[in-house]
Amino acid sequence: MRGNAMVRVLMLVMALVAAASVAAQPVSQEERAKRSDEILKKMRQMELANQILPLVMTKEQLKQILPPIEKARANVRDLQNEEFETMRKFEERLDTAIKNATDKGQLPGQALLVEMNRLLMAFSLKRQAAASENVTTVLDVLNKTLNAGQLKAAANSLDLKLFDPSVKPEELTETAKVRFYVGQVLLDPLAYDLLVKMSM
């Protein structure tokens, strides 16, 4: 009996030493950056939960709101895929320009820079249009699903001055405020998992 007890004590000590050794190993910069990103995502999810929970949405309401949010997410993915294909075609010219700049000291040239800026501007405009369309789609369902008190809670949930110091919240309609809420909270990519879990 005493022998078995000693073996267990020794195994426990060895396990603790091994755990301490693993904990003492240095963490790579890459791992630190990855963990930092994960922690920042959790912080954002906490903020989002703080904005979503006061609406006191029922599971049934959440289930009605999720499909348009999923459609909006699909629209974003489609747009990202389209941008990727466009950028992939442009990449070879960028590689050539960078190689000529580093190897030969040759300026990339104004024409290529202008084309690149036009491309980025086109991306930006398409994103803005898609974002506006996605907000409208979700807002339509929200207006049919939530009651007046819930919509009011959404409208008053955010301090709009934190997003734009020049905005005058008192001059905005409730609909405009709820629209802003949809774009900043419900369509935040990190809100989706929270909403799905809340709907179960």
C-alpha positions in Angstrom: 0.0 0.0 0.0 2.8 2.4 1.0 4.6 1.5 -2.2 1.6 2.4 -4.3 1.1 5.6 -2.5 4.7 6.6 -3.1 4.4 5.8 -6.8 1.3 8.0 -7.0 3.1 10.8 -5.2 6.1 10.5 -7.5 3.8 10.5 -10.6 2.1 13.6 -9.3 5.4 15.4 -8.7 6.6 14.4 -12.2 3.3 15.7 -13.8 3.7 19.0 -11.9 7.3 19.3 -13.0 6.3 18.6 -16.6 3.5 21.1 -16.5 5.8 23.8 -15.0 8.4 23.0 -17.8 5.7 23.5 -20.5 4.5 26.7 -18.9 8.1 28.0 -18.7 8.8 27.4 -22.4 9.0 30.7 -24.3 6.0 31.6 -26.5 6.8 32.6 -30.1 5.9 36.1 -31.3 3.6 34.4 -33.8 1.8 32.6 -31.0 1.6 35.8 -29.0 0.0 37.7 -31.9 -2.5 34.9 -32.5 -3.5 34.7 -28.8 -3.7 38.5 -28.7 -6.1 38.4 -31.7 -8.2 35.7 -30.0 -8.4 37.8 -26.8 -9.3 40.9 -28.8 -12.1 39.0 -30.5 -13.4 37.9 -27.1 -13.4 41.5 -25.9 -15.4 42.6 -29.0 -17.9 39.7 -28.4 -18.3 40.9 -24.8 -19.1 44.5 -26.1 -21.5 43.0 -28.6 -23.3 40.9 -26.0 -23.6 44.2 -24.0 -25.4 45.7 -27.0 -27.6 42.7 -27.9 -28.8 41.5 -24.5 -30.7 44.7 -23.5 -33.1 44.1 -26.4 -34.3 40.9 -24.6 -35.0 39.1 -27.9 -36.8 35.8 -27.6 -35.4 32.7 -29.3 -38.1 32.8 -31.8 -37.3 36.4 -32.7 -33.6 35.5 -33.0 -34.5 32.6 -35.4 -36.4 35.1 -37.6 -33.5 37.6 -37.6 -30.7 35.0 -38.4 -31.7 34.2 -42.0 -31.3 37.8 -43.3 -28.0 38.1 -41.4 -26.8 34.9 -43.0 -27.8 36.2 -46.4 -25.8 39.4 -45.6 -22.8 37.3 -44.6 -23.0 35.4 -47.9 -23.1 38.7 -49.8 -20.0 39.8 -48.0 -18.2 36.5 -48.8 -19.2 36.8 -52.5 -17.9 40.3 -52.6 -14.6 39.2 -51.0 -14.2 36.4 -53.5 -14.9 38.8 -56.4 -12.2 41.2 -55.0 -9.8 38.4 -54.6 -10.1 37.3 -58.2 -9.6 40.9 -59.4 -6.6 41.4 -57.1 -5.1 38.0 -58.2 -5.2 39.2 -61.9 -3.5 42.5 -60.8 -0.8 40.7 -58.7 1.6 39.8 -61.5 1.9 43.5 -62.5 2.5 44.4 -58.8 5.2 41.8 -58.5 6.9 43.0 -61.7 6.7 46.7 -60.5 8.1 45.8 -57.0 10.9 43.7 -58.6 11.9 46.5 -60.9 11.8 49.0 -58.0 14.1 46.9 -55.8 16.4 45.4 -58.5 16.7 48.3 -60.9 15.6 51.3 -58.9 12.8 51.9 -61.3 9.7 53.8 -60.2 6.5 51.9 -60.5 5.0 54.6 -62.6 2.0 56.9 -62.2 -0.2 54.9 -64.5 0.0 51.8 -62.4 -0.5 53.7 -59.2 -3.6 55.5 -60.7 -5.0 52.1 -61.8 -4.4 50.6 -58.3 -6.1 53.5 -56.6 -9.1 53.2 -59.0 -9.3 49.5 -58.1 -9.3 50.2 -54.4 -11.9 53.0 -54.8 -14.1 50.6 -56.7 -13.8 48.0 -54.0 -14.7 50.6 -51.4 -17.8 51.8 -53.3 -19.0 48.3 -53.8 -18.5 47.5 -50.1 -20.4 50.6 -49.1 -23.3 49.7 -51.5 -23.3 46.0 -50.2 -23.2 47.2 -46.6 -26.2 49.5 -47.2 -28.2 46.8 -48.9 -27.4 44.3 -46.1 -28.5 46.7 -43.4 -31.8 47.4 -45.3 -32.5 43.7 -45.6 -31.9 43.0 -41.9 -33.7 46.2 -40.8 -36.8 45.2 -42.7 -37.0 41.9 -40.8 -36.1 43.6 -37.5 -39.0 46.1 -37.9 -41.4 43.2 -38.5 -40.0 41.0 -35.7 -39.2 43.3 -32.7 -41.7 45.3 -30.7 -41.6 49.1 -30.2 -39.7 48.8 -26.9 -37.0 46.6 -28.4 -36.6 48.9 -31.4 -36.3 51.8 -29.0 -33.6 49.9 -27.0 -31.7 49.3 -30.2 -32.0 52.9 -31.2 -30.6 54.1 -27.9 -28.0 51.3 -27.5 -25.0 53.1 -29.0 -23.3 56.4 -28.3 -23.2 57.6 -31.9 -20.6 60.3 -31.0 -18.0 57.6 -30.4 -18.3 56.7 -34.1 -18.7 60.2 -35.5 -18.1 63.2 -33.1 -19.8 65.5 -35.6 -23.1 63.6 -35.5 -26.1 65.1 -33.7 -28.1 62.2 -32.3 -31.0 64.4 -31.3 -31.5 65.2 -35.0 -31.6 61.5 -36.1 -34.8 59.5 -36.4 -35.3 56.3 -34.4 -35.1 54.4 -37.8 -31.7 56.0 -38.6 -30.4 55.0 -35.2 -31.7 51.4 -35.5 -30.2 51.2 -39.0 -26.8 52.2 -37.5 -27.3 49.6 -34.7 -27.9 46.9 -37.3 -24.7 47.8 -39.2 -22.5 48.2 -36.2 -23.8 45.4 -34.0 -26.0 42.7 -35.6 -23.9 42.6 -38.8 -20.6 42.7 -37.0 -18.9 39.4 -38.1 -18.3 38.4 -34.4 -22.0 38.9 -33.5 -23.2 35.9 -35.5 -21.9 33.1 -33.2 -23.4 35.0 -30.2 -26.8 35.3 -32.0 -26.8 31.6 -33.0 -26.0 30.5 -29.4 -28.7 32.8 -28.0 -31.3 31.3 -30.4 -30.7 27.7 -29.2 
